């Protein structure tokens, strides 16, 4: 009975939490925010989707993923290429506008498949995960972990950014921008831009639900065990590399989806959005929010993005120092993040509420009277 009650309580709390989040995202935010602020929130929701994957891989699996910009960029550039081809088709051109300026008269072969919306969606869902599967297999099977894995993933993000800068057929240093339509919908229409916000909000809720299911499943327990005692897990007959690969692939999938949504919402994608600095920015939001919790990465990513926008408007040169100081304070003094502190307080309250009361001392009336001393026998 205790297990059933605990399950029902957890299910009710989860349902209430998702319901409250849905009300805030689908009702309160569109009514309270202007069109500009709502579009900014949609951008931050994309960052939150990436943060959920980082929370799974880093918070639960112990993998310091400093290269999520790679998978974010793959999904973003796939979506951007499709949108540019769709715009060129509307104008009756054979190649996108930036290629005409660069003197490219024939569409490169690797652009052709992305003229199809179905192929584009399938590529967004498969290519980032496939790249993560190949990289994860090569890295984790060789037992590369810790700082070496972090440096390697960061080097991959830098290499991809440098590679994109030298490719004029995909925009080069300036990237791809000036998108007019999104699967047939005009991006200049405020109603369609609000639709993009709803898509990002729904995707975030779905991603959080998937991450929660993984964290509370048997696989989630195994992932935590690999993080804490990898050699013991191997001794029990499990391959820790396979466990890590699954979390790494799921995080890459989330990042690719976020990148694909980022393009029509923001209207531009360039190598500067997927290099080392964006990858570190993703990590900072997760660390501040609380990497070991479910909602900590989401709240951290949205909060850091919102603070960056609002504070940089008033203090353009001081925001970077504030962000760095906040990261140092959280990592140095609150390693569990802001959500981790709240979780600790809730656990302490539960313990104090369920702990048995201390026994009261016996009153003087109830205390037994001391027996009189017997005289020694003569």
Secondary structure, 3 states (H helix, E strand, C coil): CHHHHHHHHHHHHHHHHHHHHHHHHHHHHHHHCCHHHHHHHHHHHHHHHHHHHHHHHHHHCCCCCCCHHHHHHHHHHHHHHHHHHHHHHHHCCCCCHHHHHHCCCCCCHHHHHHHCHHHHHHHHHHHHHHHHHHHHHHHHCCCCCCHHHHHHHHHHHHHHHHHHHCCHHHCCCCCEECCCEECCEECCCHHHHHHHHHHHHHHHHHHHHHHHHHHCCHHHHHHHHHHHCHHHHHHCCCCHHHHHHHHHHHHHHHHHHHHHHHHHHHCEECHHHCCHHHHHHHHHHHHHHCCCCCCHHHHHHHHHHHHHHHHHHHCCCCHHHHHHHHHHHHHHHCCCHHHHHHHHHHHHHHHHHHCCCCCCCCCCCCCCCCCCCCCCCC
